[in-house]
């Protein structure tokens, strides 16, 4: 996951990467940890807002472990970072977030 995030950010010159899935509590759910392993700065307030808003429709939204952060790719200026956000794997939940 970390390699894919770094590659997407550096080779495709993207401003935003949205991941889906891997934010639950199963042993295989490691997307937030992988994201934290590559971002340079966390954006905890962004995901707190997502949880707060989604909790209005889905009381279990607070169980999501999604995270968000900024990745500054090598060779790029700090004015063009990539924001990485982890979304749940449930399509309905993603629809509610976006």
Residue pairs with C-beta under 8 A, 6 or more apart in sequence:
1 19
1 22
1 30
1 31
1 34
1 35
2 34
2 37
2 38
5 17
5 19
5 34
5 35
5 38
5 71
5 84
6 38
6 71
6 73
8 14
8 17
8 82
9 17
9 71
9 73
9 82
9 84
10 73
10 74
10 75
10 76
13 76
13 80
14 82
15 80
15 81
15 82
15 83
16 82
16 83
16 84
16 85
17 82
17 83
17 84
17 85
18 85
18 87
19 31
19 35
19 84
19 85
19 86
19 87
20 87
20 88
20 89
20 94
21 29
21 31
21 88
21 89
22 28
22 29
22 30
22 31
22 32
22 34
22 86
22 89
23 29
23 31
23 32
23 64
23 65
23 66
23 86
23 87
23 88
23 89
24 63
24 64
24 65
24 88
24 89
25 63
25 65
29 65
31 66
31 86
32 65
32 66
32 67
32 86
35 67
35 68
35 69
35 84
35 86
36 42
36 67
36 69
38 69
38 71
38 84
39 69
39 70
39 71
39 84
40 69
40 70
40 71
40 72
40 81
41 69
41 70
42 67
42 68
42 69
43 68
43 69
43 70
43 83
44 67
44 68
46 68
46 85
47 64
47 66
47 67
47 68
47 85
47 86
50 64
50 66
50 97
51 61
51 62
51 64
53 97
54 61
54 64
54 93
54 96
54 97
55 61
55 62
57 96
58 93
58 96
61 93
64 88
64 93
65 86
66 85
66 86
66 87
66 88
67 86
68 83
68 84
68 85
68 86
69 83
69 84
70 81
70 82
70 83
70 84
71 81
71 82
71 83
71 84
72 78
72 81
72 82
73 81
73 82
87 93
87 94
87 97
87 98
88 94
88 97
